[in-house]
Each structure stands twice: as C-alpha cells, then as structure tokens.
Amino acid sequence: MQVTVPRKTVNKQIAEKAEAIQRQCSVGVRGTVKRTEMTPRKVEIIPKEIRILGVAQHPLPLDVTGRTPAKIDVRLDARALDLCQQENRAVFKIQHAILQATRTFLSEKGFIEAHTPRIIATATEGGAALFPVRYFENKAFLAQSPQLYKEELVLGLEKVFEIGPFFRAEESHTRRHISEFISIDIEQAFATAEDVMRVLEQLVHHICNAVKEKCRRELEILKHDFEVPRLPFKRFTYSEILDELKNKKIAATWGEDIPTPA
C-alpha cells in the first residue's frame, strides 16, 4: 500500500516523521484512502498519523530490492531479509497456488487428505537411503515415503492423498537428489494404469491453469511464462521410449530404470 505525504497539506510533524523512515522500517499509518491511477492498487493513503513501530539497523546486510546482487552465503545468513525480495515472494506465492490447486482438484475427485507418520520403523521404498533417528530406546528412521501407509488407508477410504515433507539421505549431487522435499502422494484402489495416468494428467493441467490464472504478476516478476498443456497428454509405451533412446545413442536395458542421461 502506498502512503503519499503531500507537504502542502500534511502537518510538519507527519512530514518530519515520514522523512525519518528508512528502508525496511516497520510503520503504522492512519489516514484517508484516496483513489489514484499512479499505484498498482489504484489507491493511496494520505496520512493523519504515522507511527514507527520498528527501526531497521543500517546498513542492511543485503539490498532487498535486488538491484545489488548478494552472494548465496550472505543471502542465507540474512534469510529473513532475502525473503523480502519480490522474486522470492513470487516463488512462495506460486507454490501456494500449486498446493491450493492440488487440494481442490483431488478433493473434488473424491480423494481424502491424510497425514502419515514421519518417524518409521523400517524402509518403505527400496533404493532410497534413510536418515536414522533415536526413538527413545529404539532405532527408527525419518520417512522417505508414505507408501505403506497409503496402501493400508485405501482399504477403508479407497482414494487418499498426502502433501508433506519426506527425507532421503542422498547428497545433493544433482537437482534430482534432495535430502528433504515436499511430496504429493496419491493412492487409489481399483485403479488401472490408464486411470492413474488420467488423474495425473488432469491434475497437472488443473495446476497449470491455476498458476496461469492466479499468478500472472508473479510470473512477470520471475520473467517466466509457459503454455498450459492440452489434454489428453501423448502416451508412449516403454518399448517406444527404449527405441527412441537407442536412436539417440543412449544405452538402456529392458526392465531397468530409464537412465539419467535421458
């Protein structure tokens, strides 16, 4: 919200207090709201009272406007200020829109949101390293997946989903190796592979539509745009994918995971 202090109409005390405000100070303002075409919200406040609630210590460790780039270690040390930069705020708002769209879509499809334990007694997926934790006198692990719990839940609820943090003891060698991440997990009883693909493609389509519609300003800030994919998505068989990899000289063995270079 923009506060405008016209010197000719406000009293001297308010003008002096406005001049004393530095970047990142916290202020409270009481005044008259007026229409204007000069601000994004089309309104501004002409103050009758200004209170400085919190004073920022200068110089600040980084430039919250982003005009002067800061190194990553400086940004992490002053993370609270770093999160005030509009690019970071945009990322969080887009993430919020994605999660909101996910919950709306799955709930309308009859899925029930559940929350499973994060401290578990045994591995739930093969191939993923576990973080061991001490659970009183017993050995336990941080959950890397809700898979076993989801399989039990669908016996009574039929269609469930969970959005939450999970952990894998994998060093961050690439962007695909993250030790802590937010996972969207879905489980449905009496579903075929085609049912699964249909739900997932509709979910992706719904999320893209929601972000495109609700996060236009945030996408502009990040200088990013995308096209909403059309339904249905093109289907490829496993054999077709392996043939395509062979054409591109990428070695792949039948029955094994798709290799990383793909």
C-alpha positions in Angstrom: 0.0 0.0 0.0 1.4 3.4 -1.0 1.4 6.2 1.5 1.7 9.7 0.0 2.8 12.7 2.1 1.9 15.9 0.3 3.9 18.6 2.1 1.4 21.4 1.4 -1.5 19.6 3.2 0.0 17.4 6.0 1.3 18.9 9.2 5.0 19.4 9.8 5.2 16.6 12.4 4.0 14.0 10.0 6.3 15.2 7.3 9.3 15.0 9.6 8.4 11.5 10.8 8.0 10.4 7.2 11.5 11.7 6.3 12.9 9.7 9.3 11.7 6.4 7.9 14.4 4.2 6.5 14.1 1.2 4.2 12.7 -1.9 6.0 11.4 0.0 9.0 8.0 -1.2 10.2 5.4 1.6 10.3 1.7 2.1 11.2 -0.3 4.6 9.3 -3.8 6.1 9.9 -5.3 8.3 7.3 -7.6 8.9 4.4 -7.8 6.4 1.5 -8.0 8.1 -1.9 -8.3 6.8 -5.5 -5.3 7.2 -7.8 -4.1 5.9 -11.1 -0.5 6.2 -10.0 -0.3 3.0 -8.0 -0.8 -0.7 -8.8 -3.7 -1.0 -6.4 -5.3 2.3 -7.6 -5.5 3.7 -4.1 -3.2 5.6 -1.7 -3.3 6.7 1.9 -2.9 10.4 2.9 -1.6 10.1 6.5 -3.1 11.8 9.5 -0.8 9.8 11.8 2.4 7.9 11.3 4.0 5.6 13.9 7.4 4.0 13.5 6.9 0.5 15.1 10.3 -0.9 14.4 13.6 0.6 13.3 15.8 -1.3 10.9 19.6 -1.2 11.6 21.5 0.2 8.7 23.5 -0.6 6.6 21.4 -3.7 5.8 23.4 -6.9 5.1 21.8 -7.1 1.6 19.8 -5.0 -0.8 16.1 -6.1 -0.5 15.3 -4.5 -3.9 17.7 -6.9 -5.6 19.4 -4.2 -7.6 22.7 -5.1 -5.9 23.1 -8.9 -6.1 24.3 -10.7 -3.0 26.3 -13.9 -2.7 24.4 -17.0 -1.6 26.2 -17.2 1.8 25.1 -13.6 2.5 21.6 -14.3 1.4 21.4 -17.4 3.7 22.8 -15.6 6.7 20.2 -12.8 6.2 17.4 -15.1 5.0 14.6 -13.1 6.6 15.6 -10.1 4.5 16.3 -12.2 1.5 12.7 -13.4 1.6 11.5 -9.8 1.3 12.8 -9.7 -2.3 10.0 -9.8 -4.7 11.4 -12.8 -6.7 11.4 -14.9 -3.5 7.9 -13.8 -2.6 6.8 -14.7 -6.1 8.1 -18.2 -5.7 6.3 -18.8 -2.4 3.0 -17.4 -3.8 3.2 -19.7 -6.8 4.0 -22.7 -4.5 0.9 -21.7 -2.5 -1.2 -21.6 -5.7 0.1 -25.1 -6.7 -0.8 -26.7 -3.3 -4.2 -25.0 -3.2 -5.0 -26.2 -6.7 -3.8 -29.7 -5.9 -6.0 -30.0 -2.8 -9.0 -28.5 -4.6 -8.7 -30.9 -7.6 -8.2 -34.1 -5.6 -10.9 -33.3 -3.1 -13.4 -32.7 -5.9 -12.4 -36.1 -7.3 -13.3 -37.8 -4.0 -9.8 -38.2 -2.6 -9.4 -37.8 1.2 -6.3 -36.0 2.5 -4.4 -37.9 5.2 -1.2 -37.4 7.3 1.1 -40.3 7.9 3.9 -40.7 10.5 7.3 -39.1 9.8 9.1 -41.4 12.2 9.0 -45.0 11.0 10.5 -48.4 12.0 11.5 -49.7 8.6 12.2 -48.6 5.0 9.2 -48.0 2.8 10.9 -48.0 -0.6 14.0 -49.8 -1.9 16.9 -47.9 -3.2 16.4 -44.8 -1.0 18.9 -44.1 1.8 17.3 -43.4 5.3 18.1 -40.9 8.0 18.4 -42.9 11.2 17.0 -41.3 14.4 17.0 -42.3 18.0 13.4 -43.0 19.2 13.8 -43.4 22.9 15.5 -46.9 23.2 14.7 -48.0 19.7 16.1 -47.3 16.3 13.9 -45.5 13.8 14.1 -43.5 10.6 12.7 -40.4 9.0 10.1 -41.4 6.5 11.2 -41.3 2.8 7.7 -42.1 1.5 4.1 -42.7 2.8 3.7 -45.8 0.6 3.0 -48.5 3.1 0.6 -46.2 5.0 -1.3 -45.3 1.8 -1.7 -48.9 0.9 -3.4 -49.5 4.3 -5.5 -46.4 4.1 -7.1 -47.3 0.7 -8.6 -50.4 2.2 -11.1 -48.3 4.1 -11.0 -44.9 2.3 -10.4 -46.1 -1.3 -8.9 -42.8 -2.5 -6.4 -40.8 -0.5 -3.6 -38.3 -0.9 -1.0 -36.6 1.2 1.1 -33.5 0.8 4.0 -33.2 3.2 7.8 -33.4 3.8 9.8 -36.5 3.3 13.5 -37.3 3.8 16.2 -39.2 1.9 19.8 -39.4 2.9 21.1 -38.6 -0.6 23.8 -36.0 -1.1 22.8 -33.2 -3.4 24.9 -34.2 -6.3 22.2 -33.0 -8.8 18.9 -31.2 -8.7 17.3 -34.7 -8.6 18.9 -35.5 -5.3 17.3 -33.7 -2.4 17.6 -34.8 1.2 14.3 -33.0 2.2 11.4 -32.3 -0.1 7.6 -31.8 -0.3 5.9 -34.7 -1.9 2.4 -35.0 -3.4 1.4 -38.7 -2.9 -1.8 -40.2 -4.3 -3.2 -43.7 -3.8 -6.4 -45.2 -5.3 -8.0 -48.6 -5.0 -9.4 -50.5 -8.0 -7.5 -48.3 -10.5 -5.8 -49.3 -13.7 -2.6 -47.8 -15.1 -4.8 -45.8 -17.5 -6.8 -44.5 -14.5 -3.6 -43.3 -12.8 -2.3 -41.5 -15.9 -5.7 -39.8 -16.5 -5.8 -38.5 -12.9 -2.2 -37.3 -13.1 -2.6 -35.5 -16.4 -5.8 -33.8 -15.3 -4.1 -32.7 -12.1 -1.1 -31.2 -13.9 -3.5 -29.5 -16.3 -5.5 -28.1 -13.4 -2.4 -26.8 -11.6 -1.0 -25.2 -14.7 -4.4 -23.4 -15.3 -4.5 -22.2 -11.7 -0.9 -20.8 -11.8 -1.5 -19.2 -15.2 -4.7 -17.5 -14.0 -3.8 -16.6 -10.4 -0.1 -15.9 -10.6 0.3 -13.6 -13.6 2.1 -10.9 -11.6 4.4 -13.4 -10.0 5.3 -14.9 -13.4 6.1 -11.5 -14.7 8.4 -10.8 -11.8 10.2 -14.1 -12.5 10.3 -13.3 -16.2 8.8 -16.7 -16.9 5.8 -17.9 -19.0 4.5 -21.3 -20.1 1.7 -22.8 -22.1 -0.9 -24.9 -20.4 -0.6 -28.4 -21.9 -3.5 -29.8 -23.8 -5.5 -32.9 -22.8 -5.0 -35.8 -23.3 -1.2 -36.0 -22.9 0.5 -38.1 -25.6 1.1 -41.6 -24.4 4.4 -43.6 -25.0 4.9 -47.2 -24.4 8.0 -48.5 -22.6 9.2 -50.1 -25.8 8.8 -46.8 -27.7 10.8 -45.0 -25.2 13.7 -47.5 -25.3 13.6 -47.4 -29.1 13.9 -43.6 -29.0 16.8 -43.8 -26.6 18.6 -46.2 -28.8 18.1 -43.8 -31.8 19.8 -41.1 -29.6 22.7 -43.4 -28.7 21.6 -43.6 -25.1 22.2 -47.1 -23.6 19.1 -48.6 -21.8 18.4 -52.1 -20.7 14.9 -53.6 -20.8 13.4 -53.8 -17.3 15.8 -51.3 -15.8 15.1 -47.7 -14.8 15.3 -45.1 -17.6 19.0 -43.9 -17.4 19.8 -40.4 -16.1 21.1 -39.0 -19.5 17.6 -39.4 -20.9 
